[in-house]
């Protein structure tokens, strides 16, 4: 594939390339840009003809960037970040932070950690708005669909900026109304269980249960830790929960010590290209400091 004349990339070209690199499919890239998939297809063909080089390899699973395509996408990301910084500079005065911040996390961290940490902060910054997404995947942050992630993980991904705020511990709980006392593993195996289903088979709680209670077949399975929490609180059965969800509650009984082998770490993460935007930096700094303080006040763990 050779270009007859030198082709000059435009900002629209780089936006198209970046959208397709992030999305991986024509349909999703088109949705991101608010146009139809056929327009994306024609644009990519036109750019590749103009450059005389392939930017994507096509397969049944979608579009995969060539080294050149990936390099151009990185340039496009920097352009995108600089433009966002310029907009933020215009909108933001020294004492007023404004803009929309997209935070992605899990359902339990959203409910038990993030919302309490944001409660007073949002009152101090009325010009900030928030998009809060509960998901078990980091993909949305990696693809720049989100600005900040609050995640429980053993190690922060190398390509993200991260602040470790404390350990996340889990234990087996039951509703106090069930009358179950602190139990050994054999006793727990005789209880009804509420647990995560196969879609979250690598979750620490699932791995611990299969290792220590291999005969247990949970009576209630769900794809949400918050659903396990509600099942336990309502007395359906015992279940493994983050200890921070039980903090200050008298309707739950902790049946085991924290399960040390299932412990993970809570991180506040951001993409390095957006970390220093004023509105993102304000939220990132607050969450890092507030959650670190919350963990310290809880003797190092929640």
C-alpha angles and dihedrals in degrees: 000000000000130000115227092208134016109279120217115213117225130208088253089055093053091047090053092049093048093048092052093046091052096042102038093206135069092233096054093042089052090050091052092052097039095240135104125275094243090060090053090049093051092045093053091048091049093049093047092049090049094049094039090225137093117252097182139033112218122220139154089268093055141262120335120192120242116223089268092048091050091049092051090048090055090053089049091052091054091049089049092050093047091050091049090049091051091051091048091051091054093047099041128074123190093268101031126069116193139172141074121294121195113208121187123196142135124285094252095047090047092052101036105032115009101050094048089047093051097044099092095028095062091055090058093051109043092166092062120092127192138214108197118194125186111206138137094225132086091205094098091059094042090052091046094247087127135037101211135020127197105200143169106225137138092235134015116242111259094233094060133072109240144184118199109219105175149305122297112215130191133197140171114273138182135187111268088229090067091066093224114152130205105303143194122235094265091055092047091053089063093056129090108258134211110202147154118279130235093280087074097036094140094054112125092240092055093047092049094049093049091048099046103025102032094159094057116108105187114237091209123040128182140163094234132073088207088057089052087051092053092047091052094045091051092052101250093131147305121297145170113259139170106265091230090068090061095048111125094003121124095186093073130070122203106224100185137030114259109294099244096191090056095050118126135178130252115229134183105216136187138175109257092230093060101029094095099048104118097238093044092044091052093055094040092052093046095049092046093051097039096048092044088053092047091053092046090051088053092058092266098311140058 
